[in-house]
């Protein structure tokens, strides 16, 4: 098991690298890589939100940090984000899109 600070550095470096790849994608003329990284960031955002809730419940699980790092590699390098988006997130967002849009509008109006 790697120390947490090493796992945090590796995860942060990987996210920074994905950010750079996103920049590179934006600078190309093709939209395929833009879509890949936009999908990654959407899935990553949802995973990060869920992680805030679940971390306190499962942090004790052996190799939890290593599994999180592998998941990050899978999402970015092996197009796992595209798979998870197509299998789960797309349908979930489509089903609740009107409710989400309404909640955002109400929050904007109240601000």
C-alpha positions, 0 to 999 in steps of 0.5 A: 500500500502506498502512503496517502500523500504519494497517492494524492500527488500521483492523482493530482499530477494525473488530473493536471496531465488530463487538463493539459490533454484537454488544452491540446484537444481544444487546440485541434480542429477536430471535435472528437478529442473535445468530446472525449475530454468534455465527457471525462470532465463530466464523469470526473465531476460526478465521481468527485461528488460521490467520492466526498460522500463515500470516502468516509465510509470506505477509506478503510478498505484495503488498497482503496487509494490505489483503486481510486488511482486506477479508476482515474487512469481507466476514466482518462486513458482507456475511455472509461469515462465514455463507457460510464457516460453512455451506460449510466450518466447520459440516461440519468441526466436526460431523465432529470434534465428538466428538473435540473434546469428548473432548479438552476433557473430558480437558484439564478432568479433567487440570487 
